[in-house]
Amino acid sequence: MTKNPFLNSLAAFTYIFLLSIFMNWGSKNLASTQDTFLAPIAAISMFTLSAAVMFYIFCYQPIQLYFDNKKKVAVKLFLQTVAIFAAITITFVSLLFAKII
């Protein structure tokens, strides 16, 4: 990703937002009424894909910086990204509970 923690956090939130829209749409339009063995496969596959995408968004640049012997910058970027993502998440959840959105 980038060396900008705000953009990294925004990318993570955007990924989650788009995935939620797709899953909501899919559950209404694509899901069968029968439970099959495919549902757990799809759920575990989606979880694995999401873990990989989030690892890339949060960790790719910090790992690059770490191996370039910029350890303090790497840790700072990772922690800033997590903090900004936490702030976005807390804001969104607060708006949701306040029934603003």
N, C-alpha and C positions, 0 to 999 in steps of 0.2 A: 504494500500500500504506500502511503505517503509518510512524510516526516511531520505531518500536521495532525496532531491528536484529534482536533475537532473534525476534520474530514474523515479520519478513520472511524470515529464514533458515529458520525452521520452515515457512513457506509454500512456499518453494522446495524444501525437502527433501520435504515432503508431496506436492507436485506430481510430483516425480521418482518417489517411492514408488508413488503411484497409477498413474502412467503405466507403470511397470515391471510392476505387477500386471496392468494391462490388456493390455500387450504379451505377457506370459507366457501369460495366458489365451487371448488371440487366436491366438497361434502354436500352441497345443494344440487349440483348438476351431474356429477360423475359417479358418486357413490351408489353402489347397488344396495338393495334392501337386505340382501343376504350377507351374513358374515362368512368370509372365506379365509383361507390360509394366506391370501395375498395382503390382507390388511396389516398384519404384524410385520410382514416383509417390507411393505411400503413405509410403515412408521419407523422401523429401525434404519432403513436406508435414508430416510429424510433426516433422522437424528444424526447419522454418521456424516452425511453431506453438510449439514449445518455446523457440526463440530469442526470439520475441515475448513469451511468458509470462514468461520469465526476465528479459528487459529491463524489463518492467513491474514485476516484483517487486523487482528490485535498483535500478532507476534512476528510477522515477516520482517518489517523494518527494524524492530528492536533486536532481533537475532542478527540481522546484517550488521547493525551498528556494534553489537557485542563482539562479533568476530573481527570487526575492524579496529578492535581495541578502544572503542568508545563506550565503555561499560556504563559510566554514569549517565551519559546521554541516552543509552539504550533503556536503562531502568526508568529514567525520567519520562521518556516518550511512552513507555508501556503504562506507567502509573497515571500519566496525564490522560491517556486514551481511556483507561478504565474509569477514571474520575469523571471525565466528561460524559462517557456513556452512562455512568450511574446517574449523573445529573439529568440527562435527557430522559432516562427511564423513570426516575422519581417524578420529574415534571409531568410526563405522560400519564403515569399512574395516578398522580394527584388530580390532574384534570379529569381523568376517567371517574375517580371516586367522587369528585365534586359535581359530576354530571354536566360538565361543560362541553365535553365531546362525546 
